[in-house]
């Protein structure tokens, strides 16, 4: 594995390894389809959410998301979005059939609100009744009343009897007033129910109060969106909101929620180090709301950061330092900035030292020390520069210790093995992996140029533990190190492939062997890379 300017990391990533092991970066959509076909639907769903968030018009991704989404609301929202992109897509019918088959039970249980039944003709209520006797006065009087619920009666308690001297006989007129009161109550209840269900029973052509956009959005907001919002699953929230947006394109409340979701998704990606993937999220948030200040700040920082990385990868150290320092000045905790700046200053110092600009090289290395005072490499380089700048000094760099002269590392391409010697005695025999065909490890005599506990390869987003650089190939430095680790996933690249030519040019060792060699070797230790160990030993 070549490094494009090394950045030490304080520790290895602790995330669990990814069960997939691609030999090289793959298209995110194809990877998601691979997961879906392998039956890993939840992983496929998460991958597809990231794809549609980054590519909102990727119809195939929306169709696949509708096929693997575990809940009906998200599946329908994804299918709606796919249909809006191209209603004539040949796979739409199949996707609709698959959705109906997967959620048949939920679809059959959906409540359908039917129009209110026409009111039945009122039953005529009697206005006269025989006067109850004194023995019946303690019982409630039951009168038939008009009601939408059949076979029920409205009952009213009769007043308690008065003492005989006060008793006045009940007349048909008083009972008539009772009946009139009951009719009024029944009519009021009917009017109340009619008002309650007005929105559902209005005939065609009738008008009802128009709901505001906010009311409409809140009423139609599905439970799946609330769940995604609460769990900060912004990819899922965006998928659902984009589906709702097809039916409510002018909803201000929906646009506000979608702006927030895109902004938060971008920030989440930025925190994980995926700046290039985060920037489209910020740009989409600004398209929805150009006055969103946080989205504008995030987009500007991401643009400046990516410019710095571009210069960094091209070996343009001074330009990279300028861009990355601008980001650090505004946000000192911005992801990777400190490590990239350390590496840029360190490599800038090495380049200046090679150009014999010793004072400028020392200044650059001192900046690297200020960023990472825990790392020894810049101090060693400054010691070399001070030695070279000392008066009446003939050698360009310090004479290596006597022990280094007696040590030798030999790597055989044909055998994919490493022999290590101390005073002409073999002390280690390790299995290695060298560069794959087309990215061959160079054959020749070299030496260990630098040692870094964990170096960072920005080109591939890899951490490389136990780094020992041995030669430069243009702006890339190749070296010896243990199995590289994909940052943010913890996946070890080429694990299980030692003994085969699989690397990008470096010499790869197993973790334990790399740690052993790292402790044993010193800067200046000689390294020979030969085609065949057998041929070299026979000479």
Secondary structure by P-SEA (a helix, b strand, c coil): ccccbbbbbccccccccccccccccccaaaaaaaaaaacaaaaaaaaaaaaaaacccaaaaaaaaaaccccaaaaaaaaaaaaaacccccaaaaaaaaaaaaaaaaaaabbbbcccccccccccccccccccccccccbbbbbbbbcccccbbbbbbcccccccccbbbbcaaaaaaaaaaaaaaaaaaaaaaaaaacccccccccccccccaaaaaaaaccaaaaaaaaacaaaaaaaaaaaaaaaccccaaaaaaaaaaaaaaaaaaaaacaaaaaaaaaaaaaaacccaaaaaaaaaaaaaaaaaaaaaaacaaaaaaaaaaaaaaacccccaaaaaaaaaaaaaaaaaaaacaaaaaaaaaaaaaaacccccaaaaaaaaaaaaacccccccccccccccccbbbbbbccccbbbbbccccccccccccccccccccccccccccccccbbbccccbbbbcccccccccccbbbbbbccccccccccccccccccccccccbbbbcaaaaaaaaacccccbbbbbcccaaaaaac
